[in-house]
Amino acid sequence: MYTNSRSAAHAYANVGLETGVAAASPHQLIVMLYEGAELSIRMAIKHMNEGDVAQKCAAIGKASHIILDGLRAALDPQQGGDIAARLDGLYDYMNKRLMLANLNNQTAPLEEVLGLLRELHEAWRQIGAQAPATASVAGGSRPAMPHIAA
């Protein structure tokens, strides 16, 4: 009975996530990727502190996958220009820091990447908050990119 309830809850959560992803705008998908990467890194720190090597490795691998195959892959060098190039370099740097943290079992690189992701995440949330006002004022033009220290 417990296993079935647990399986049902897990299936329900997956349907909710899939529905959220299917209904999300491209902007919202990027925000979701940042949230997922941040969560994975927080979990990696937790597992590292608990000495759970397997779970630590899995969490770091998931964060790396989100950064490289999600965030980095979503960059459009044609439209993004200098910002896309800078983000590409930053995502590469983050991935190297994740690998260093994994190899040396250190939380400091994880904390550093988490801080960078939080800053980028906040910038993307600001873009989303500005989008409706900017679109109505500027006739639907794209919102300005907030300052991101890269």
N, C-alpha and C positions, 0 to 999 in steps of 0.2 A: 504494500500500500504506500509506504513512504517513498519508495523508489518511483512509483508511478506518479505520485504527486510532484515529486521533484522533477521528473521528466516533463510533466505537463507544464510546470512553471518555467522550465528552461525553454520549451517549445514556444510558450506564450511570449517570453522575452525576445526570442529570435524573431517571431512574427512582428512584434512591436518595432524592433530594430530595423528589419527589412522594410516595413511600411514607412518608417521614418526616413530611411535612405531613399526609397522610391519617390517619396513626396518632396524631398529636399531640393532646394535650388542648388546650383553649382557653388554659390557662396556658402550656403549652409553645410554642404558636404565638406568643404575645407575646414569649417569650424569643427565639424564632427571628427575629422582626422586629427586636428590639434588636440581635441579632448581625449581621443583614444590614445594618442602618443603620450600625453601627459599621464594618463591613468596607468599605462604600461610601465612608465618609468617610476612612478610612485610605487607600483607593485614590485618592481625590480629592487628598489631600495629596501622595501619591507622584507622581501625574501633574502636579500643579501644580509641584512641585519639579523635575520633568524637563522642564517647558515644553510638555507635551502638552495643549494647550487643549481639543481635542475630547474626549479621554478624561476630562479633569478635569470638563468640563461634563456628560458622561454620568454620571459617578460621583456628582456633586452632585445631578443630577436624580433618580437612583435613590434616593439617601438621602432626598431631599425626598418622593418618592413613597411610600417606606416609612413615613416619619413621618406624613405627612398622610393617605394612603389606607389605611394599615395600622394604625398605633398610634392615631392620632387618631380614625379611623373606628370603632375597636373600643371607644371609651369609651361607657359607658352612664350618661348624666346622671341617670336615674331611680334606679339602684342605687348609682352611684358618688358621688353627692352632691358635697360640697365637693372631694373628692380628684379626681374626674373633671373638675370645673371648673378646678382648678389645673393638672392635666395638660394640658387643652385649651389653656390659655394658654401653658404651657411649650412644647408642641409648635408652636404658632404662632410663638413667639419663636425656637425653633430653626430653623424654616423661614426666617424673616427673616434670621437670621444666616448660613444657608447661601447665600441669595441675595446677601447683602452680600459674602461671601467669593468667590463666583463673579464678581460684577461688578468687584470691586477686586483680584482675584487675590491674596488674602491668606489665609495659613494660620491666623492667630490665631482668627478666628471658627470655623473648622473644628475647631480644637483645643478651643475652648470647648464646642461642641456635642458633640464626642466625649466630653468629660469628663462632661457632663450625661447623655448616653446611658449611659455606663458606670455612673454612680451609680444610675440607674433600673434598668438591667439587673441590677445586683447586688441591688437591693431585690426584684425579681421572682424572682431565683434563691433568695433567702432565704425568700420566701413559699412557693415550691415545696418547699424543704427542711423547712419547718415544717408544711406541709399534712397529711402523714400523722399526725404526732404530735398536732397540734391536733384533727384529726378524731376520733382515738381517745379523746382526753381530754375533748373538749367535745361529744361526741356528734354529730360530723359538721358542726359549725359552720364557718363560713368563717374562714380564718386572718386574724389581725390584720395590717393594712398596716404595714410598717416605716416608720420616719421617712424622708421624702424631702424634702430641701431644695428647695423650689420657689419 
